[in-house]
Amino acid sequence: MKPGLALMPFQDKGSDLLAASARAMLVWDPGVGKTPTAVRASVKAKAGRVLVFCPPIAVSVWRNHFRDWGDDALPVMVYDTSASFSPYKFVVPPGVKIVPYSRITERSPIIPALLRDTYDVVIIDEAHYLKNPEAIRTKGVYGPKIDLLKTPLVTARHVWCLTGTPVLNHAAEFWTHLHALKPDAIILPQLGVMDIDTFVRRFCVTRTTTYGSPRIIGSKNTHELAERIRGFSHRKTLKEAMPDMPELRIVDHPLPDTDVDPNLRAEMARALIKLKLDPETMTDDELLAEIQAGNVAFSTVRRLIGRAKISAVAKLTEDFLGDNEDAKLILFAHHREVIEALAYKLYAHSPLVIHGDTPLRARDTYIEQFQINPARRLIILAIEAAGEVITLHAAHNVFIAEPSPVPNKNYQAICRAYRNGQRNAVLARFLLLSGTLDARLMEIVARKTRDIAKIVDGKASKPLTAPIFPATA
C-alpha cells in the first residue's frame, strides 16, 4: 500500500464488511469510494488471486487503485486488446487479473481460460452491466443459467458486486444478481427459487403493449424485496458519507432553434409522422419506456434532434469557455456523429474526446490531461462509454447535449464531477431544443434526474418510490 493513504472510517468499515462476506453487494453512490474499499477488503481477506470484471473505462482506475491500495507483492495484469500474452498465460501467474466486459464475447477464450484456476476474490464492478440475463457478458460472468456454473465465480471464496445504480429502471434488473449470488433470498414456499417470470410478477408493474406483449414500467412490493436482500446489499449515499459536499444543481437550458436547417427540420417532422404511437397522449413513463426499449422510430427522431442541436450546443460551449477563462467543462452526447461534429466545431479549444472506440490507454491519457493540465479545458464524452467510474472533478460545470433516457445514467454522468474531492458547487445543464420532442424528453429526464439527486442528498421530503436497498448498518 502506498505510504500516506488511509481509508475514511466508513470505507474501513465497508472493507471489513466485504472481507467477512462470501457474497455481498455495495450499493454506494458514485464518488463514495467503492474501489479503494474493495481493494483493501481483498487485502484483509488475504487474497492472493483476485479477479476483477469492469467496464473498459474503469480498467486504469482498478489498476492504479490496486497499485496504490493493494498488496505490493501482487502483480496487476490487464486483459486488453494490446496484451501480448494469450488468455491462458494471463491466468497462470498469481496476482490481480482485470478483465473488461468488452472482452467477454461469444467466442472469447477468456472465460474458459479463467476456469483453469480458482480465485480468492472476484469483484464485479458496475454490477448493473449484468442486469440482462440474456446478455453475453451476463452469461459469461454468471453462467449460461445464471447459477455460477461454468464460471470462475463458482469456486471463489468471495464474490463482491459494486454499483451506485443497481436498478436503472425497475426491480427485475436485480434478479440476475440474486439468482446467481443469493438464491436463498428469492425462494417461495412450494415453488423454490423464483425464475425471472415469477420475480417480475411479484416485484414489477407491467403494461400490455399494442403488440400484446407485457412491458415492465415500474416496481412494486419493494419493501418485501428489501427485507429479502438485507445482509447482502449494503447502501451508502454520498450525503451520508460526506455531509459537507457542495451543492449540486440540475437545470433545463433551452437552446435557440434559429440555426436548425429547414431541411433537417422537415426530416424531423416526417420522422414524427412515422411514429405509430402519439407522444402527446403518452405519459412520461410510457414515453421513456418506449425510447428505452429501442423503438426504431423514436431512435430516428432522437438522432435527428441530436444533429439539429449541434450548432447551438457548439455556440453555447464557445460562449461558456470564452466567458469563464479558467473553468473546465464536461460535455456529454450520445450519437457518434454528434460527438464528432462537436469536436470539429470546437477544434480551437483542443477538446479531449472519449467514445466507445477510444483505445483504453488513450482514455487514461485524456482523463489525466483534463484533470491536471490547465490548457485542456473541454472534454466531450459519450454518455454510455464514459458516464461512469472516472473522476473529473477538475470541472464543476456539465452540459448534457443528448441525455440517456435512463435518468440514473444521467445522474451517474453528472457524478463524474460531483464526487469526493469536488470543492465547488456543481451545475449541470440539460440542453433542450424548444418546440421539439427533445424539449419534452429533456424536461422529463432532467426532472427525474433531479429527483434522484434529491434522494441521494437526503433532501427529498419522502422517497419517490419505496426503497429497494436497505441502508448500511
N, C-alpha and C positions, 0 to 999 in steps of 0.2 A: 504494500500500500504506500502511496506517495506521502512523504512526510508533510505534516501540517493539515491534512484533511481530516475531517471529523463529521460524522452524520449528525443531523439535528436530532433532538430527543425522540420525536415521533417517528423518524426514519429508523433510528436504532431499535425502537420497539417493534416497528414493522419488520425489520430484518430478523429479530428474534422469533416473531410470529411465523415467518416463512420457514426459517430453519427448523422449527418444531412441527411443520405441517408436511405431510406426504403429498397432499393435493390442496391447493389454495389459489384464490384469485384476489389480487389487489385492484380494487376499483378506485383508484386515486386520480384526482383531477390532473389535467396537463399542467406541468410545471411544479408539481409537488415533490418529485424526486423518486419515482419508482425505480429507475435504472440503478443508481448507486445503492439503493436499499436492497435490491435483488442481488447485486454483486456481493455486497457484504454478507448477505444471507448465505450465499454459496460458500463463502469462507467459513462462516460459523458452522455450516453443515459439513465442513471438512471434505468438500467436493474436489476430487482430482480430475474428474472428467465431466465437463459441463457442455451442454448443447443449447444453443440459442437460435430460435426461429424469429425472424423480424422482417419488417418492410425494408426494401432496399435503401431508403433514405436513412434508416437507423443503423446501418452497418457500422459506420465510423463512430457513432455515438457509443455503441456497445464495445467496440474495440478499444476506444480511448478510456472508457469507464473501467473496463477490466484491467487495463494497464495502470490506471490511477488508483482504483479502489480495491483491486483484487489481490490474489496471492502472487507475489513476484516470481515464484518458481514455476508458475503455469504459463506456457506459451499460448498466444492467442492467434488463431488461424481463421481466415475468412474464405468461404467457398464462393468465389465470384467468377465472372467471365474471364478475368485476366489471370486466373490461377494456373500455374504451370504444372500442378500435380493432378493426378487422377482422383476421383472420389474415394477410391479405396486407400490410396496413400494419405488422403486428407483425414480419414477416420483413424488410422493406426496410432499415431502418437497421442499421449495423454495431453490434457490441457483444455482450453476453451475453443469450441468449434462454433462458428457463426454462419448460419445458412439463411440467406434472404428468401422470402417467399417466392420471389420471381424465379428461383432455380428449381422450385418444386413443380415440375411439369409432368405431363402424362408419360413421357418417355425418359425422364431424367433418371440417371442411375444413383442419385444421391441418397434417396430413402433406402433402397436395397443395400447400399454400402453402409449406411448408418446402422442397419440391423446387425451387422457383424460385431458390434460392440455393445457394452452396457454403459449407462450414464448415471452418475450420482445425482445430477440436477439437470432438468430440462426446463428452459424458460421460454414461454410463448409470449412474445411482446406484441402489443397492439392486438390482443386476442380477438377483437371484433372482426379481424380479417378472416376468421374461421367461422363466421356466423351461418354460412350457407352449407348445408350438409351435402349438397351435390357438387360443390366446387372441388376442383382437382387438388388445390392446396389443402383444403379441409380434410379430404380423404388421405392425403399424403401424411399429414401430421396426426390425425385422429384415427386413421384406418378406414378401409372401404365401408365398414359397417358402423363407423363412429364408436368403436369399442376398444380402441388402442391396439387390437390385434394386428400383426404385420407392421408395427411401427416401433421405433426405438423408445417410445414412452412406456411400453408395457412392462419393462423391467426396471425403469428408473426409480430410484429411491424417492425423489422429489420431482413433482411437476407443478410449476407455478405459472399462472396466467397474469399478465399485466395489461391493464387498459384503463383509459379515462372515460371511455364511452362504450361499454359492452353491449348496450342496446341502442341502436341508432334509430329504430323505427317502432319496434314492438317486442313483446316478451318472447316470441318464438325464436328470436335470434340468439337467445341464451340456451336453447335446447342442446345444441351440439356440445357445449362445454359440460353441461350436466350429464348428458348421456355418456360422454367419454370419461369424465373425471369424477363425477359424483352421482352415479346412477341410483344409489340408495335414497337420494333426495327427491326423486320423482317416481317413487313406487306408489301404486294404488292397490288397495286390497282386492284380491282375486284376479287382478289384471297384470300385476308385475310392473316392470319399468315402462313408463309411458313412451310410446313411439311418437314421432313428430306430429301425426294427425291428432292423437289423443291430447297431446300437450297443447296444440293450437286450440282445440275445442274448449279446453279448461281455462286457458290463460289469455286468449286473444279474442278480439271483436272482429267479425268478418262481415263482408258485404258481398252479395251476388252481383257479378258484373253483367254487362249487356250480353256477354257470351255464355252466361250460365255458370261460370266457374266462380268459386269463392275467392275473395281477396282480403287479406288482413289489413285492417285500417286502425287498429288500436289494441290496447291491452286491458285485461280485467283480472280480478282475483289476485292482484299483485301483492296484497298483504300476505296471502297464503304462500305465494312463491317466495316472498322474503323470509318467511319462517322456515320454509323447506331448505333454503340455502344458507341459513345462519350458521356460521362456523366455517363456511367455505369462501364466501365472498365478503371482503372487508373494505368498507367505504371510507374515504378521507377527502373532504373538499378543500379547495385552495384556501377558502376563508378560514376554515378550522385550522389548517396547517400554518397559515401566515396571515393572521388577522390585520396586520398593518399594510397589506398590499394596497397600492394606489388604486384610484378609481378606474373602472372600465366603462366607457360609453359606446353604445352601438346606435347609429343614427341612419336614417334614409337620406340620400343626397341625390335629388333629381338632376339629370343631365339635360342640356338643351338639345332639342331634336332637329334643329335647323340644318345640321350638317349631314343628315341622313339622305343618301342618294335616292331620288324619286324611283328609280328602277328597283332598288332594293326594297323600298317601302311597298311597292306594288307586289313584289315577290313575297313579302311577309303577309300581305293581305290574301294572296292566293293560297298560301300555306294554311292560314287560319280557316279558309273555306273548306279545306280538305279534312279538317278535324271532324270525326264522327260524334264527338262529344262537345257540348257547348260550355266553354269555360265560365260564361256568365251565370249559368244555372248550377254550377258545381260548388259545393262547399270548399273551404280552404283545404281541409284534409283530403277530400276526394281529388282535388286538383294536384296536390303534392303526390298522392298515391299513384295517379296516372303517370306523372312525369318520372317518379322513381321506378316505376315498372318498365320504363323504356319504351313507352308509346311512341311509335315511329313519327307520327305526325307532330306530336309535341316536341320531339327531339329536333325535327327540322325547323320548327318555329324558333326554338332556343338557339340553334346555330345561326339562323338569320339575324336574330336580335343581337347576338354577340358581334357579328360583323357590323351591324348598324351602329354599335356603340364605340367602335374603335377610335374614330376621330375625336369624339367628345371626351373619352377617357384619356387619350393621349394629351389633349389640350389641358384637361384638369391636372394631370400629373406634371406637365410642364409648368403650369402656374404654381403648383404646390412647391416644386423644387426651386423655382425662382424666388418665391416669396419667403421660403424658410431656408435660409442659407446653409445651415449646418444640419438640418434634420434629415433623417433617413426615412425611406418609405418602402413598405411591403405592398405589392400589387398582386392580387390573386385573379386568375381567369381559369376557364375550363377548356375551351377548344384550342387545339394546336394552332390553327390559322389565326385566331385572335391573339394568342401569346406571341407568335412570330411577327404579326403586323405591329403590335405594340412595341416590341423590341426594335423593329426597324424604324418606327416613327420617333422613338426615344433614343436613338443611337447616340446622340450627342452627350447623353448622360451615362454612357458606358454601362447599360443595365446588365446585371447578372441574371441569367435565365436558367430555371430548372423545370424540366418536364419529364415525362415518363421515359424518354430515350436518352436523357443526360447520363453519361457514364458515372459510376459511383464515385470515382476519385475526383472527377470534375465537380460533382456536387459538394464534396467535402471542401474543396478549394474555394468554391463560390461562397459557401456559408461562412467560412473563416474570413474571407475578404470582406464580406458585408459587416461582420462583427467588429473587425479591428482596423479596417482601412477607411479613414475619413472621406477619401475621394470616391469610394464606391457607395453611393447613397440610395441606389434603386435596385431592388431585386424583384423580378417578375416570376411568379410561381404558378405551376399547375396545381389547383386545389386538391386534386386526387393524389398526385405524386409527391407533393411536398407540404401537405397541410397538417402533418403530424410529426411528432418526435423532435424535430430540430428546434434549436434555440436561436431566436433572432431578436433578443431584447435590446439590441442596439437601436432599434426603431420603436417608436410608440405611436406611429400612425399606420393604419392599414386601410387599403382600398380593396373592396371586393367588387370586381367588374362583372364577373359571372359567378353566381353562388352555386353551391351544391343544393339540390332540392332536399337534402337531408340536413336539417338545422344543426344537428350535433357536429357534422363535419365542418360547418362554418365556424362554430364555436371553437373547435379544435384548431382551425386555421388561425383564428384571431389569437389563440393562446400561444402561437409561435412568438408573439411579442409580449403577451400578458402572462408572465410566468416569473418564478423566483429569480431575482436579480434585476427586475424592472423597477426603475426609480421614478418614472413619470407616469402620469395618468395616460391611459391608452384610449385612443379614439379610433373606432372602426367605422368606416362609411360603406354602406351598401349603395352602389351607383346604379340608379334605376333610370330607364328611358320612359319618360312620360308618354301617355297615350298609347301604350302597347301592352300586350300580355306580360311583358317583362316587369312593368310597373307593379302589377298585382302580385306576380310571383315574388319579386324582391321585397315587397311590403310584408307578405306572409312570412317569408323566410327570415327577414330581419326581426319581425315581431317574435317569432318562435325562438330565434337565437337569443334575443334579449330575455325571454322567459327563462331559458336555460341558464343564462348568466346570473339572473336574479336568484335562482335556486342555488347555484354554486356559491354565490356571495352570501347566501343566507339572508337576502333582503326581501324575498317574497313573503307575503303575509300568510300564505298557506301553500302546500305543494300543489302544483298544477295537475299532477296525477299521483295516485298512491305510490309510495316508494317501493321499488323492486329490491333495492340493495340496502341491507342494514348497515348502519354506521359501524366503524371500527370501535371495538370496546376500549 
